[in-house]
Amino acid sequence: MSTATITSKGQITIPAAVRSGMGVDTGDRVEFIEVEPGRYEMVAATLPVTALKGLIAKPRKPVSVEAMNATIRERAAKVGRR
């Protein structure tokens, strides 16, 4: 188990083994997530761009810019009628 001491300014140094295990380095961000009252998890808040791959599925068929603009106009017209 790794430990750290909180300074008078509320700062800690994350042990090297923990930084390595989390894949974080100088300048990276981390988040503290409350998992239950008084208990937190620290997770890396920075992901490589490759982690975004597959987040949004490809459309089944290509959509033209004209078709997109037409849909935007139709939806805007419906909202304007409310």
matplotlib code that plots the C-alpha trace (Angstrom):
import matplotlib.pyplot as plt

x = [0.0, 1.3, 0.8, 1.3, 1.4, -0.8, 1.2, 0.0, -1.2, -3.3, -1.0, 0.3, 2.9, 1.5, 4.0, 5.8, 4.4, 0.8, 1.5, 3.0, 0.1, -2.4, -0.5, -0.3, 2.7, 3.6, 0.8, -1.8, -5.1, -6.8, -10.3, -11.5, -14.8, -16.8, -17.8, -19.4, -19.4, -15.8, -14.4, -13.0, -11.4, -8.7, -8.8, -6.8, -8.8, -6.7, -7.1, -5.3, -7.2, -7.2, -9.5, -12.3, -12.3, -15.6, -17.4, -19.8, -21.0, -20.6, -23.9, -25.4, -25.4, -23.6, -25.5, -24.9, -24.4, -27.6, -29.6, -28.2, -29.1, -32.6, -33.1, -31.8, -34.3, -37.2, -36.4, -35.9, -39.2, -41.0, -39.3, -40.4, -44.1, -44.2]
y = [0.0, 3.4, 6.5, 10.2, 13.1, 16.2, 19.5, 22.7, 23.9, 20.7, 19.2, 15.6, 13.9, 10.8, 8.0, 7.0, 3.5, 4.9, 7.4, 4.6, 2.3, 5.0, 6.0, 9.7, 12.0, 15.6, 18.0, 15.3, 15.8, 13.4, 13.4, 12.5, 10.6, 10.1, 6.4, 6.6, 9.1, 9.7, 7.4, 8.6, 7.1, 9.0, 8.4, 9.7, 12.5, 12.5, 9.9, 9.5, 10.5, 6.8, 6.1, 8.0, 5.5, 3.8, 6.2, 7.3, 4.7, 5.4, 6.1, 3.2, 5.3, 8.5, 11.7, 14.7, 18.2, 19.3, 16.6, 17.7, 21.3, 20.3, 18.4, 21.3, 23.7, 21.3, 20.8, 24.6, 25.3, 22.8, 24.4, 27.9, 26.8, 25.9]
z = [0.0, -0.9, 1.3, 1.0, 3.4, 3.0, 3.1, 4.9, 1.4, 1.0, -1.6, -1.8, -3.9, -5.6, -5.2, -8.4, -8.4, -8.2, -11.0, -13.1, -12.5, -13.4, -16.5, -15.4, -15.7, -15.0, -16.1, -16.4, -14.5, -12.1, -10.7, -7.3, -7.3, -4.1, -4.1, -0.7, 2.1, 3.2, 0.5, -2.8, -5.9, -7.8, -11.6, -14.5, -16.2, -19.3, -22.0, -25.3, -28.4, -29.4, -26.5, -28.3, -31.2, -31.6, -29.3, -32.0, -34.5, -38.2, -40.0, -41.9, -45.1, -45.9, -45.4, -47.6, -46.3, -48.1, -46.3, -43.0, -43.7, -44.7, -41.5, -39.5, -41.2, -40.7, -37.0, -36.5, -38.1, -35.7, -32.7, -34.0, -34.1, -30.4]

ax = plt.figure().add_subplot(projection="3d")
ax.plot(x, y, z, "-o")
ax.set_aspect("equal")
plt.show()
